[in-house]
């Protein structure tokens, strides 16, 4: 079997702006970035504790861990509040109820 540079298979081209392409909301990127802070901060904190020892609450590693919990929590709370008080009928029907608030799964 002899292959030359002219024998390369081309991938099928997709149309831009087709009905099937959907852009992810910015909240998804923010949630992933916030949740990525948890393992980064934990690894940094464990390394810091093993080399230096006990430290205060306001070290950079602890702040990264705190951001990993606070950023997604605020984001998800804002989505729940928006769905509950300003959501469309379709958004409310596609959500679940918890303590009187509505949020998508």
VEXGUDREN-633868 format. One record per residue (C-alpha): residue in one letter; x, z, y. Coordinates in steps of 0.001 Angstrom, whole numbers, padded with zeros to 6 digits, always signed. Layout:
REM residues N
AXZY/...
END
This chain:
REM residues 105
X+000000+000000+000000/X+001627-001163+003213/X+000296+000100+006520/X+001161-001368+009867/X+000316-000271+013359/X-002464-002866+013467/X-004287-001186+010550/X-005348+001910+012487/X-009018+002784+012162/X-010858+003364+015406/X-013327+006173+015824/X-016821+005125+016874/X-017418+005342+020600/X-020153+007623+021874/X-022262+007001+024919/X-021748+009312+027828/X-024878+010922+029098/X-026822+010402+025889/X-029837+012547+025105/X-027924+014428+022390/X-025093+015716+024547/X-025733+019136+026041/X-023404+021076+028273/X-022965+024746+027474/X-024077+027148+030192/X-021390+028954+032155/X-022632+032231+030728/X-021315+031210+027295/X-017803+030740+028645/X-017998+034033+030535/X-019188+035891+027429/X-016419+034410+025271/X-013790+035261+027890/X-015121+038807+028154/X-015242+039294+024410/X-011719+037873+024054/X-010512+040772+026205/X-011326+043261+023428/X-008764+042218+020793/X-006161+041421+023456/X-006583+044825+025083/X-006684+046660+021750/X-003462+045055+020514/X-001767+045741+023826/X-003010+049358+023836/X-001888+050049+020259/X+001527+048583+021048/X+001742+050662+024219/X+000763+053878+022407/X+003276+053286+019612/X+006172+052705+022025/X+005385+054982+024975/X+002874+057491+023650/X-000177+058975+025323/X-001198+057492+028625/X-003887+057725+031290/X-007280+056069+031281/X-006363+053510+033950/X-003571+051566+032264/X-003766+047745+032293/X-004522+047666+028556/X-007444+050066+029006/X-008807+048032+031916/X-008730+044870+029759/X-010662+046725+027028/X-013176+047982+029597/X-013660+044453+030946/X-014280+043289+027382/X-017265+045617+027208/X-018537+045548+030786/X-018497+041786+031461/X-020584+040760+028410/X-022923+043758+028855/X-023685+042826+032471/X-024051+039174+031531/X-026483+039864+028689/X-028437+042348+030830/X-028795+039747+033582/X-030057+037185+031058/X-032614+039700+029750/X-033779+040577+033276/X-034047+036911+034226/X-036040+036101+031094/X-038329+039098+031622/X-039103+038722+035314/X-038311+035113+036257/X-038367+033242+032955/X-040623+030295+032258/X-043422+030518+029731/X-041277+028568+027256/X-038344+030994+027709/X-040593+034006+027201/X-042146+032506+024064/X-038669+031777+022644/X-037465+035359+023202/X-037904+038743+021559/X-039263+041920+023113/X-037309+045181+023245/X-038378+048219+025320/X-040596+045961+027419/X-037820+043496+028245/X-037605+039987+026845/X-034329+038348+025841/X-033346+035285+023809/X-031581+035780+020512/
END
